[in-house]
C-alpha cells in the first residue's frame, strides 16, 4: 500500500533533509536563485527562438506538477511535441520506461 503524505508533511520531510545533509543543504541554498533565473529566461521569450527539437514527456497522473503545466511549458517553444503518458506519475521514465525510450528514439524535427 502506497503511503500518501500531505503537502505539509512532504514540506517537513524536505526541510528536514535540507537541515541534515550538507550536499542537500547546499542544493537547497541555491534553489531559489536557480528558479528565479529559470523564470527570467522563460519570461524573456528567448525559448521561442530556439529552433531545435523539443519533446515534453509528462505523466498524466503527476501529483506534484499538473499536466496543465506541460501545456504552459510547451507554449514557450516554437514547435514542441507534448506527450502525456496515461497512468504515469511524476517520474514517467520510471513508471513507463519502454514508452519513454520509444518516444526518445522518435525522429524529432525543429
LUMKOL-997799 format. One record per atom (N, C-alpha, C, O): residue number from 1; atom name; y, x, z. Coordinates in Angstrom, 1 decimal. Atoms other than C-alpha are relative to their C-alpha. Example, Ala and Ser with C-alpha at 12.3 -4.5 7.8 and 13.67 -1.06 7.14 Angstrom:
<pavos>
+-----+------+--------+--------+--------+
! pos ! site !     yy !     xx !     zz !
+-----+------+--------+--------+--------+
!   1 !    N !   -1.2 !    0.9 !    0.0 !
!   1 !   CA !   -4.5 !   12.3 !    7.8 !
!   1 !    C !    1.2 !    0.9 !    0.0 !
!   1 !    O !    1.2 !    1.9 !    0.7 !
!   2 !    N !   -1.1 !   -0.9 !    0.0 !
!   2 !   CA !   -1.1 !   13.7 !    7.1 !
!   2 !    C !    1.1 !   -0.8 !    0.8 !
!   2 !    O !    2.2 !   -0.3 !    0.9 !
+-----+------+--------+--------+--------+
</pavos>
This chain:
<pavos>
+-----+------+--------+--------+--------+
! pos ! site !     yy !     xx !     zz !
+-----+------+--------+--------+--------+
!   1 !    N !   -1.2 !    0.8 !    0.0 !
!   1 !   CA !    0.0 !    0.0 !    0.0 !
!   1 !    C !    1.2 !    0.9 !    0.0 !
!   1 !    O !    1.4 !    1.8 !    0.8 !
!   2 !    N !   -1.2 !   -0.8 !    0.1 !
!   2 !   CA !    3.4 !    1.4 !   -1.0 !
!   2 !    C !    1.0 !   -0.4 !    1.1 !
!   2 !    O !    1.1 !   -1.6 !    1.5 !
!   3 !    N !   -1.1 !    0.2 !   -1.0 !
!   3 !   CA !    6.0 !    1.8 !    1.7 !
!   3 !    C !    1.3 !   -0.1 !   -0.6 !
!   3 !    O !    1.6 !    0.7 !   -1.5 !
!   4 !    N !   -1.4 !    0.2 !    0.6 !
!   4 !   CA !    9.4 !    0.5 !    0.8 !
!   4 !    C !    1.0 !    0.2 !    1.1 !
!   4 !    O !    0.9 !   -0.4 !    2.2 !
!   5 !    N !   -1.1 !   -0.3 !   -0.9 !
!   5 !   CA !   12.4 !    1.8 !    2.5 !
!   5 !    C !    1.2 !   -0.7 !   -0.3 !
!   5 !    O !    1.5 !   -0.9 !   -1.5 !
!   6 !    N !   -1.3 !    0.7 !    0.2 !
!   6 !   CA !   15.7 !    0.0 !    2.9 !
!   6 !    C !    0.9 !    1.1 !   -0.5 !
!   6 !    O !    0.7 !    2.3 !   -0.3 !
!   7 !    N !   -1.0 !   -1.0 !    0.5 !
!   7 !   CA !   18.7 !    1.7 !    1.3 !
!   7 !    C !    0.5 !    0.9 !    1.2 !
!   7 !    O !    0.7 !    2.1 !    1.1 !
!   8 !    N !   -0.5 !   -0.8 !   -1.2 !
!   8 !   CA !   19.9 !    2.7 !    4.9 !
!   8 !    C !   -1.0 !    1.0 !    0.4 !
!   8 !    O !   -0.7 !    2.1 !    0.8 !
!   9 !    N !    1.0 !   -1.0 !   -0.4 !
!   9 !   CA !   16.6 !    4.3 !    5.7 !
!   9 !    C !   -0.2 !    1.1 !   -1.0 !
!   9 !    O !   -0.3 !    2.3 !   -0.6 !
!  10 !    N !    0.0 !   -1.1 !    1.0 !
!  10 !   CA !   16.5 !    6.2 !    2.4 !
!  10 !    C !    1.2 !    1.0 !    0.2 !
!  10 !    O !    1.0 !    2.2 !    0.1 !
!  11 !    N !   -1.1 !   -0.9 !   -0.2 !
!  11 !   CA !   20.0 !    7.5 !    3.1 !
!  11 !    C !   -0.2 !    0.9 !    1.2 !
!  11 !    O !    0.2 !    2.0 !    1.3 !
!  12 !    N !    0.3 !   -0.8 !   -1.2 !
!  12 !   CA !   18.9 !    8.6 !    6.6 !
!  12 !    C !   -0.9 !    1.1 !   -0.3 !
!  12 !    O !   -0.8 !    2.2 !    0.2 !
!  13 !    N !    1.0 !   -1.1 !    0.4 !
!  13 !   CA !   16.0 !   10.5 !    5.1 !
!  13 !    C !    0.7 !    1.1 !   -0.8 !
!  13 !    O !    0.5 !    2.3 !   -0.5 !
!  14 !    N !   -0.7 !   -1.0 !    0.8 !
!  14 !   CA !   18.2 !   12.2 !    2.6 !
!  14 !    C !    0.9 !    0.8 !    0.9 !
!  14 !    O !    1.0 !    2.0 !    0.7 !
!  15 !    N !   -0.9 !   -0.7 !   -0.8 !
!  15 !   CA !   20.8 !   13.1 !    5.2 !
!  15 !    C !   -0.8 !    0.9 !    1.0 !
!  15 !    O !   -0.4 !    2.1 !    1.2 !
!  16 !    N !    0.8 !   -0.9 !   -0.9 !
!  16 !   CA !   18.0 !   14.5 !    7.5 !
!  16 !    C !   -0.4 !    1.2 !   -0.8 !
!  16 !    O !   -0.4 !    2.3 !   -0.2 !
!  17 !    N !    0.4 !   -1.2 !    0.9 !
!  17 !   CA !   16.8 !   16.7 !    4.6 !
!  17 !    C !    1.2 !    0.9 !   -0.2 !
!  17 !    O !    1.0 !    2.1 !   -0.1 !
!  18 !    N !   -1.2 !   -0.8 !    0.3 !
!  18 !   CA !   20.3 !   17.8 !    3.9 !
!  18 !    C !    0.4 !    0.8 !    1.2 !
!  18 !    O !    0.9 !    1.9 !    1.1 !
!  19 !    N !   -0.4 !   -0.8 !   -1.2 !
!  19 !   CA !   20.8 !   18.9 !    7.5 !
!  19 !    C !   -1.1 !    1.0 !    0.4 !
!  19 !    O !   -0.8 !    1.8 !    1.3 !
!  20 !    N !    1.1 !   -0.8 !   -0.5 !
!  20 !   CA !   17.4 !   20.6 !    7.9 !
!  20 !    C !   -0.4 !    1.1 !   -0.9 !
!  20 !    O !   -1.0 !    2.1 !   -0.4 !
!  21 !    N !    0.6 !   -1.0 !    0.9 !
!  21 !   CA !   16.6 !   22.6 !    4.8 !
!  21 !    C !    1.2 !    0.7 !   -0.7 !
!  21 !    O !    2.0 !    0.0 !   -1.4 !
!  22 !    N !   -1.1 !   -0.7 !    0.5 !
!  22 !   CA !   19.0 !   25.3 !    3.7 !
!  22 !    C !    0.3 !   -0.2 !   -1.5 !
!  22 !    O !    1.4 !   -0.4 !   -1.9 !
!  23 !    N !   -0.2 !    0.2 !    1.5 !
!  23 !   CA !   18.4 !   25.0 !   -0.1 !
!  23 !    C !    0.4 !   -1.4 !   -0.3 !
!  23 !    O !    1.3 !   -1.6 !   -1.2 !
!  24 !    N !   -0.4 !    1.3 !    0.3 !
!  24 !   CA !   18.7 !   21.3 !    0.0 !
!  24 !    C !    1.4 !   -0.2 !    0.5 !
!  24 !    O !    2.2 !   -0.9 !   -0.1 !
!  25 !    N !   -1.3 !    0.1 !   -0.6 !
!  25 !   CA !   21.8 !   21.6 !    2.2 !
!  25 !    C !    1.0 !    0.6 !   -1.1 !
!  25 !    O !    2.1 !    0.0 !   -1.3 !
!  26 !    N !   -0.8 !   -0.6 !    1.0 !
!  26 !   CA !   23.3 !   23.9 !   -0.5 !
!  26 !    C !    0.2 !   -0.9 !   -1.2 !
!  26 !    O !    1.3 !   -1.0 !   -1.7 !
!  27 !    N !    0.0 !    0.9 !    1.1 !
!  27 !   CA !   22.4 !   21.5 !   -3.2 !
!  27 !    C !    0.9 !   -1.2 !    0.3 !
!  27 !    O !    1.8 !   -1.6 !   -0.5 !
!  28 !    N !   -0.8 !    1.1 !   -0.4 !
!  28 !   CA !   24.0 !   18.6 !   -1.3 !
!  28 !    C !    1.5 !    0.3 !    0.0 !
!  28 !    O !    2.3 !   -0.5 !   -0.3 !
!  29 !    N !   -1.4 !   -0.4 !   -0.2 !
!  29 !   CA !   27.2 !   20.6 !   -0.7 !
!  29 !    C !    0.7 !    0.0 !   -1.4 !
!  29 !    O !    1.9 !   -0.4 !   -1.5 !
!  30 !    N !   -0.6 !    0.0 !    1.3 !
!  30 !   CA !   27.8 !   20.9 !   -4.5 !
!  30 !    C !   -0.2 !   -1.3 !   -0.7 !
!  30 !    O !    0.4 !   -1.5 !   -1.8 !
!  31 !    N !    0.3 !    1.2 !    0.7 !
!  31 !   CA !   26.6 !   17.4 !   -5.4 !
!  31 !    C !    1.3 !   -0.8 !   -0.4 !
!  31 !    O !    1.4 !   -1.3 !   -1.5 !
!  32 !    N !   -1.2 !    0.8 !    0.3 !
!  32 !   CA !   30.0 !   15.6 !   -5.1 !
!  32 !    C !    0.8 !    0.6 !   -1.2 !
!  32 !    O !    1.3 !   -0.1 !   -2.1 !
!  33 !    N !   -0.8 !   -0.7 !    1.1 !
!  33 !   CA !   31.8 !   18.2 !   -7.3 !
!  33 !    C !   -0.7 !   -0.2 !   -1.3 !
!  33 !    O !   -0.1 !   -0.4 !   -2.3 !
!  34 !    N !    0.7 !    0.1 !    1.2 !
!  34 !   CA !   29.0 !   18.1 !   -9.8 !
!  34 !    C !    0.1 !   -1.4 !   -0.6 !
!  34 !    O !    0.2 !   -1.6 !   -1.8 !
!  35 !    N !   -0.1 !    1.4 !    0.5 !
!  35 !   CA !   29.1 !   14.3 !  -10.1 !
!  35 !    C !    1.4 !   -0.3 !   -0.5 !
!  35 !    O !    1.6 !   -1.0 !   -1.5 !
!  36 !    N !   -1.3 !    0.2 !    0.5 !
!  36 !   CA !   32.9 !   14.4 !  -10.4 !
!  36 !    C !    0.2 !    0.6 !   -1.4 !
!  36 !    O !    0.8 !    0.1 !   -2.3 !
!  37 !    N !   -0.1 !   -0.7 !    1.3 !
!  37 !   CA !   32.6 !   16.9 !  -13.3 !
!  37 !    C !   -0.8 !   -0.8 !   -1.0 !
!  37 !    O !   -0.3 !   -1.0 !   -2.2 !
!  38 !    N !    0.8 !    0.8 !    0.9 !
!  38 !   CA !   29.9 !   14.7 !  -14.9 !
!  38 !    C !    0.8 !   -1.2 !   -0.4 !
!  38 !    O !    0.8 !   -1.6 !   -1.6 !
!  39 !    N !   -0.8 !    1.2 !    0.3 !
!  39 !   CA !   32.1 !   11.6 !  -14.6 !
!  39 !    C !    1.2 !    0.4 !   -0.9 !
!  39 !    O !    1.5 !   -0.4 !   -1.8 !
!  40 !    N !   -1.2 !   -0.4 !    0.9 !
!  40 !   CA !   35.1 !   13.5 !  -16.1 !
!  40 !    C !   -0.5 !    0.2 !   -1.4 !
!  40 !    O !    0.2 !   -0.2 !   -2.3 !
!  41 !    N !    0.5 !   -0.2 !    1.4 !
!  41 !   CA !   33.0 !   14.6 !  -19.1 !
!  41 !    C !   -0.3 !   -1.3 !   -0.6 !
!  41 !    O !    0.1 !   -1.5 !   -1.8 !
!  42 !    N !    0.3 !    1.3 !    0.6 !
!  42 !   CA !   31.7 !   11.1 !  -19.6 !
!  42 !    C !    1.2 !   -0.8 !   -0.4 !
!  42 !    O !    1.3 !   -1.4 !   -1.4 !
!  43 !    N !   -1.3 !    0.8 !    0.2 !
!  43 !   CA !   35.2 !    9.6 !  -19.3 !
!  43 !    C !    0.8 !    0.6 !   -1.1 !
!  43 !    O !    1.7 !   -0.1 !   -1.6 !
!  44 !    N !   -0.9 !   -0.6 !    1.0 !
!  44 !   CA !   36.7 !   12.1 !  -21.7 !
!  44 !    C !   -0.3 !   -0.4 !   -1.4 !
!  44 !    O !    0.6 !   -0.2 !   -2.3 !
!  45 !    N !    0.4 !    0.4 !    1.3 !
!  45 !   CA !   34.9 !   10.7 !  -24.7 !
!  45 !    C !   -0.6 !    1.2 !   -0.8 !
!  45 !    O !   -1.0 !    1.0 !   -2.0 !
!  46 !    N !    0.6 !   -1.2 !    0.7 !
!  46 !   CA !   33.5 !   14.2 !  -25.6 !
!  46 !    C !   -1.4 !   -0.3 !   -0.5 !
!  46 !    O !   -1.8 !    0.3 !   -1.5 !
!  47 !    N !    1.3 !    0.2 !    0.4 !
!  47 !   CA !   30.0 !   12.9 !  -25.7 !
!  47 !    C !   -0.2 !   -0.8 !   -1.3 !
!  47 !    O !   -1.2 !   -0.7 !   -2.0 !
!  48 !    N !    0.0 !    0.8 !    1.2 !
!  48 !   CA !   30.9 !   10.6 !  -28.6 !
!  48 !    C !    0.1 !    0.9 !   -1.2 !
!  48 !    O !   -0.1 !    0.4 !   -2.4 !
!  49 !    N !   -0.2 !   -1.0 !    1.2 !
!  49 !   CA !   31.5 !   13.7 !  -30.8 !
!  49 !    C !   -1.3 !    0.8 !   -0.2 !
!  49 !    O !   -1.3 !    1.7 !   -1.1 !
!  50 !    N !    1.2 !   -0.8 !    0.2 !
!  50 !   CA !   28.0 !   15.1 !  -30.3 !
!  50 !    C !   -0.8 !   -0.6 !   -1.1 !
!  50 !    O !   -1.1 !   -1.8 !   -1.2 !
!  51 !    N !    0.8 !    0.4 !    1.2 !
!  51 !   CA !   26.0 !   15.0 !  -33.5 !
!  51 !    C !   -1.4 !    0.7 !    0.1 !
!  51 !    O !   -1.8 !    1.4 !   -0.7 !
!  52 !    N !    1.4 !   -0.5 !   -0.3 !
!  52 !   CA !   22.6 !   15.8 !  -32.0 !
!  52 !    C !   -0.8 !   -1.2 !    0.4 !
!  52 !    O !   -0.3 !   -2.2 !    0.9 !
!  53 !    N !    0.9 !    1.1 !   -0.4 !
!  53 !   CA !   19.6 !   13.6 !  -31.4 !
!  53 !    C !    0.1 !   -0.2 !    1.6 !
!  53 !    O !    0.0 !    0.8 !    2.3 !
!  54 !    N !    0.0 !    0.4 !   -1.5 !
!  54 !   CA !   19.8 !   11.8 !  -28.0 !
!  54 !    C !   -1.0 !   -1.1 !    0.2 !
!  54 !    O !   -0.9 !   -2.2 !   -0.5 !
!  55 !    N !    1.0 !    1.0 !   -0.4 !
!  55 !   CA !   16.9 !    9.9 !  -26.6 !
!  55 !    C !    0.0 !   -0.3 !    1.4 !
!  55 !    O !   -0.1 !    0.6 !    2.3 !
!  56 !    N !    0.0 !    0.4 !   -1.4 !
!  56 !   CA !   17.2 !    8.0 !  -23.4 !
!  56 !    C !   -1.3 !   -0.8 !    0.3 !
!  56 !    O !   -1.5 !   -1.8 !   -0.3 !
!  57 !    N !    1.3 !    0.6 !   -0.4 !
!  57 !   CA !   13.9 !    7.2 !  -21.8 !
!  57 !    C !    0.2 !   -0.5 !    1.5 !
!  57 !    O !    0.5 !    0.3 !    2.3 !
!  58 !    N !   -0.3 !    0.6 !   -1.3 !
!  58 !   CA !   14.2 !    4.8 !  -18.8 !
!  58 !    C !   -1.1 !   -0.9 !    0.4 !
!  58 !    O !   -1.7 !   -1.6 !   -0.4 !
!  59 !    N !    0.9 !    1.0 !   -0.6 !
!  59 !   CA !   11.9 !    2.9 !  -16.5 !
!  59 !    C !    0.6 !   -1.3 !    0.2 !
!  59 !    O !    1.6 !   -1.4 !    0.9 !
!  60 !    N !   -0.5 !    1.4 !   -0.1 !
!  60 !   CA !   12.4 !   -0.8 !  -16.8 !
!  60 !    C !    0.0 !   -0.5 !    1.5 !
!  60 !    O !    0.8 !   -1.3 !    1.8 !
!  61 !    N !    0.1 !    0.5 !   -1.4 !
!  61 !   CA !   11.5 !   -1.2 !  -13.1 !
!  61 !    C !    0.6 !    1.1 !    1.0 !
!  61 !    O !    0.2 !    1.1 !    2.1 !
!  62 !    N !   -0.7 !   -1.0 !   -0.8 !
!  62 !   CA !   13.7 !    1.7 !  -11.8 !
!  62 !    C !    0.8 !   -0.7 !    1.1 !
!  62 !    O !    1.7 !   -1.5 !    0.8 !
!  63 !    N !   -0.7 !    0.7 !   -1.2 !
!  63 !   CA !   14.8 !    0.6 !   -8.3 !
!  63 !    C !    1.2 !    0.8 !    0.4 !
!  63 !    O !    2.0 !    0.2 !    1.3 !
!  64 !    N !   -1.1 !   -0.8 !   -0.4 !
!  64 !   CA !   17.4 !    3.3 !   -8.0 !
!  64 !    C !    1.1 !   -0.1 !   -1.0 !
!  64 !    O !    2.3 !   -0.2 !   -0.6 !
!  65 !    N !   -1.0 !    0.1 !    1.1 !
!  65 !   CA !   19.2 !    3.2 !  -11.4 !
!  65 !    C !   -0.4 !   -1.1 !   -0.9 !
!  65 !    O !   -1.4 !   -1.1 !   -1.6 !
!  66 !    N !    0.2 !    1.2 !    0.8 !
!  66 !   CA !   19.4 !   -0.1 !  -13.1 !
!  66 !    C !   -0.2 !    0.3 !   -1.4 !
!  66 !    O !    0.5 !    1.2 !   -2.0 !
!  67 !    N !    0.1 !   -0.2 !    1.5 !
!  67 !   CA !   18.2 !   -0.3 !  -16.7 !
!  67 !    C !    1.3 !   -0.3 !   -0.7 !
!  67 !    O !    1.5 !    0.2 !   -1.8 !
!  68 !    N !   -1.3 !    0.2 !    0.7 !
!  68 !   CA !   21.7 !   -1.6 !  -17.5 !
!  68 !    C !    0.8 !    1.3 !   -0.1 !
!  68 !    O !    1.6 !    1.4 !   -1.0 !
!  69 !    N !   -0.7 !   -1.3 !    0.1 !
!  69 !   CA !   22.9 !    1.9 !  -16.8 !
!  69 !    C !   -0.5 !    0.8 !   -1.2 !
!  69 !    O !    0.3 !    1.6 !   -1.7 !
!  70 !    N !    0.4 !   -0.6 !    1.3 !
!  70 !   CA !   20.8 !    3.1 !  -19.7 !
!  70 !    C !    0.8 !   -0.4 !   -1.2 !
!  70 !    O !    1.2 !    0.4 !   -2.0 !
!  71 !    N !   -0.9 !    0.5 !    1.1 !
!  71 !   CA !   22.9 !    1.0 !  -22.0 !
!  71 !    C !    1.4 !    0.6 !    0.2 !
!  71 !    O !    2.0 !    0.9 !   -0.9 !
!  72 !    N !   -1.3 !   -0.6 !   -0.2 !
!  72 !   CA !   26.1 !    2.3 !  -20.4 !
!  72 !    C !    0.0 !    1.5 !   -0.5 !
!  72 !    O !    0.9 !    1.9 !   -1.1 !
!  73 !    N !    0.1 !   -1.4 !    0.4 !
!  73 !   CA !   24.9 !    5.9 !  -20.9 !
!  73 !    C !   -0.1 !    0.1 !   -1.6 !
!  73 !    O !    0.5 !    0.9 !   -2.2 !
!  74 !    N !    0.2 !    0.0 !    1.5 !
!  74 !   CA !   23.8 !    5.1 !  -24.5 !
!  74 !    C !    1.3 !   -0.2 !   -0.7 !
!  74 !    O !    1.5 !    0.4 !   -1.8 !
!  75 !    N !   -1.3 !    0.3 !    0.6 !
!  75 !   CA !   27.3 !    3.8 !  -25.3 !
!  75 !    C !    0.9 !    1.2 !   -0.1 !
!  75 !    O !    1.9 !    1.2 !   -0.8 !
!  76 !    N !   -0.8 !   -1.2 !    0.0 !
!  76 !   CA !   28.7 !    7.3 !  -24.6 !
!  76 !    C !   -0.3 !    0.9 !   -1.3 !
!  76 !    O !    0.4 !    1.8 !   -1.6 !
!  77 !    N !    0.4 !   -0.9 !    1.1 !
!  77 !   CA !   26.8 !    8.8 !  -27.6 !
!  77 !    C !    0.1 !   -0.8 !   -1.4 !
!  77 !    O !    0.1 !   -2.0 !   -1.4 !
!  78 !    N !   -0.2 !    0.6 !    1.3 !
!  78 !   CA !   27.2 !    8.1 !  -31.4 !
!  78 !    C !   -1.2 !   -0.8 !   -0.5 !
!  78 !    O !   -1.1 !   -1.8 !   -1.1 !
!  79 !    N !    1.2 !    0.6 !    0.6 !
!  79 !   CA !   23.6 !    7.3 !  -32.3 !
!  79 !    C !   -1.2 !    0.2 !    0.9 !
!  79 !    O !   -2.2 !    0.9 !    0.4 !
!  80 !    N !    1.1 !   -0.3 !   -0.9 !
!  80 !   CA !   21.2 !    7.3 !  -29.3 !
!  80 !    C !   -1.2 !   -0.9 !   -0.3 !
!  80 !    O !   -1.0 !   -2.0 !   -0.8 !
!  81 !    N !    1.1 !    0.9 !   -0.1 !
!  81 !   CA !   17.7 !    5.9 !  -29.1 !
!  81 !    C !   -0.3 !   -0.3 !    1.4 !
!  81 !    O !   -0.3 !    0.7 !    2.3 !
!  82 !    N !    0.3 !    0.4 !   -1.4 !
!  82 !   CA !   17.0 !    4.0 !  -26.0 !
!  82 !    C !   -1.4 !   -0.6 !    0.1 !
!  82 !    O !   -1.7 !   -1.5 !   -0.7 !
!  83 !    N !    1.4 !    0.5 !   -0.2 !
!  83 !   CA !   13.5 !    3.4 !  -24.7 !
!  83 !    C !   -0.1 !   -0.5 !    1.4 !
!  83 !    O !   -0.1 !    0.3 !    2.3 !
!  84 !    N !    0.3 !    0.6 !   -1.3 !
!  84 !   CA !   13.0 !    1.0 !  -21.8 !
!  84 !    C !   -1.5 !   -0.1 !    0.2 !
!  84 !    O !   -2.1 !   -0.9 !   -0.6 !
!  85 !    N !    1.5 !    0.1 !   -0.1 !
!  85 !   CA !    9.4 !    1.5 !  -20.6 !
!  85 !    C !   -0.4 !   -1.1 !    1.0 !
!  85 !    O !   -0.1 !   -0.9 !    2.2 !
!  86 !    N !    0.5 !    1.1 !   -0.9 !
!  86 !   CA !    7.9 !   -1.7 !  -19.2 !
!  86 !    C !   -1.0 !    0.6 !    1.1 !
!  86 !    O !   -1.9 !    1.3 !    0.7 !
!  87 !    N !    0.9 !   -0.4 !   -1.1 !
!  87 !   CA !    6.2 !   -1.1 !  -15.8 !
!  87 !    C !    0.3 !    1.3 !    0.6 !
!  87 !    O !   -0.2 !    1.7 !    1.6 !
!  88 !    N !   -0.3 !   -1.3 !   -0.6 !
!  88 !   CA !    7.7 !    2.3 !  -15.3 !
!  88 !    C !    1.2 !   -0.1 !    0.9 !
!  88 !    O !    2.1 !   -0.9 !    0.8 !
!  89 !    N !   -1.1 !    0.0 !   -1.0 !
!  89 !   CA !   10.0 !    3.1 !  -12.4 !
!  89 !    C !    0.9 !    1.1 !   -0.2 !
!  89 !    O !    1.3 !    1.5 !   -1.4 !
!  90 !    N !   -1.0 !   -1.0 !    0.1 !
!  90 !   CA !   12.4 !    5.9 !  -11.6 !
!  90 !    C !   -0.4 !    1.3 !   -0.7 !
!  90 !    O !    0.4 !    2.0 !   -1.2 !
!  91 !    N !    0.6 !   -1.2 !    0.6 !
!  91 !   CA !   10.1 !    8.6 !  -12.9 !
!  91 !    C !   -1.0 !   -0.4 !   -1.1 !
!  91 !    O !   -2.2 !   -0.4 !   -1.0 !
!  92 !    N !    0.9 !    0.4 !    1.0 !
!  92 !   CA !    8.8 !    7.3 !  -16.2 !
!  92 !    C !   -1.0 !    1.0 !   -0.5 !
!  92 !    O !   -2.1 !    0.7 !   -1.0 !
!  93 !    N !    0.9 !   -1.1 !    0.5 !
!  93 !   CA !    7.4 !   10.7 !  -17.1 !
!  93 !    C !   -1.3 !    0.1 !    0.9 !
!  93 !    O !   -2.3 !    0.6 !    0.4 !
!  94 !    N !    1.2 !    0.0 !   -0.9 !
!  94 !   CA !    5.0 !   10.3 !  -14.1 !
!  94 !    C !   -0.7 !   -1.3 !   -0.1 !
!  94 !    O !   -2.0 !   -1.3 !   -0.1 !
!  95 !    N !    0.6 !    1.3 !    0.1 !
!  95 !   CA !    4.4 !    6.6 !  -14.5 !
!  95 !    C !   -0.7 !   -0.2 !   -1.3 !
!  95 !    O !   -1.8 !   -0.8 !   -1.4 !
!  96 !    N !    0.5 !    0.2 !    1.3 !
!  96 !   CA !    3.7 !    6.7 !  -18.2 !
!  96 !    C !    0.1 !    1.4 !   -0.8 !
!  96 !    O !    0.8 !    1.4 !   -1.8 !
!  97 !    N !   -0.2 !   -1.3 !    0.6 !
!  97 !   CA !    3.3 !   10.4 !  -19.2 !
!  97 !    C !   -0.4 !    0.0 !   -1.5 !
!  97 !    O !    0.2 !    0.7 !   -2.3 !
!  98 !    N !    0.4 !    0.0 !    1.4 !
!  98 !   CA !    1.5 !    9.7 !  -22.5 !
!  98 !    C !    1.0 !   -0.7 !   -0.9 !
!  98 !    O !    1.3 !   -0.2 !   -2.0 !
!  99 !    N !   -1.1 !    0.7 !    0.8 !
!  99 !   CA !    4.2 !    7.2 !  -23.7 !
!  99 !    C !    1.2 !    0.9 !   -0.1 !
!  99 !    O !    1.7 !    1.1 !   -1.2 !
! 100 !    N !   -1.1 !   -0.8 !    0.0 !
! 100 !   CA !    6.9 !    9.6 !  -22.7 !
! 100 !    C !   -0.2 !    1.2 !   -1.0 !
! 100 !    O !    0.7 !    1.6 !   -1.8 !
! 101 !    N !    0.4 !   -1.1 !    0.9 !
! 101 !   CA !    5.1 !   12.5 !  -24.5 !
! 101 !    C !    0.1 !   -0.4 !   -1.5 !
! 101 !    O !    0.7 !    0.3 !   -2.3 !
! 102 !    N !   -0.1 !    0.5 !    1.4 !
! 102 !   CA !    4.8 !   10.4 !  -27.7 !
! 102 !    C !    1.5 !   -0.2 !   -0.4 !
! 102 !    O !    1.8 !    0.1 !   -1.5 !
! 103 !    N !   -1.4 !    0.2 !    0.3 !
! 103 !   CA !    8.5 !    9.5 !  -27.5 !
! 103 !    C !    0.7 !    1.3 !   -0.3 !
! 103 !    O !    1.5 !    1.4 !   -1.2 !
! 104 !    N !   -0.7 !   -1.3 !    0.2 !
! 104 !   CA !    9.5 !   13.1 !  -27.2 !
! 104 !    C !   -0.5 !    0.7 !   -1.3 !
! 104 !    O !    0.2 !    1.6 !   -1.8 !
! 105 !    N !    0.5 !   -0.6 !    1.3 !
! 105 !   CA !    7.3 !   14.0 !  -30.2 !
! 105 !    C !    0.6 !   -0.6 !   -1.2 !
! 105 !    O !    0.5 !   -0.1 !   -2.3 !
! 106 !    N !   -0.5 !    0.8 !    1.1 !
! 106 !   CA !    9.0 !   11.4 !  -32.4 !
! 106 !    C !    1.1 !    0.8 !   -0.6 !
! 106 !    O !    2.0 !    1.4 !    0.1 !
! 107 !    N !   -1.1 !   -0.6 !    0.6 !
! 107 !   CA !   11.3 !   12.9 !  -35.0 !
! 107 !    C !    1.3 !   -0.7 !    0.3 !
! 107 !    O !    1.4 !   -1.9 !    0.3 !
! 108 !    N !   -1.3 !    0.6 !   -0.3 !
! 108 !   CA !   14.9 !   12.4 !  -34.0 !
! 108 !    C !    1.0 !    0.4 !   -1.0 !
! 108 !    O !    1.0 !    1.5 !   -1.7 !
! 109 !    N !   -1.1 !   -0.3 !    0.9 !
! 109 !   CA !   18.0 !   12.2 !  -36.2 !
! 109 !    C !    1.3 !   -0.2 !    0.8 !
! 109 !    O !    1.4 !   -1.1 !    1.6 !
! 110 !    N !   -1.3 !    0.1 !   -0.7 !
! 110 !   CA !   21.5 !   12.7 !  -35.1 !
! 110 !    C !    0.9 !   -1.0 !   -0.7 !
! 110 !    O !    2.1 !   -1.2 !   -0.3 !
+-----+------+--------+--------+--------+
</pavos>
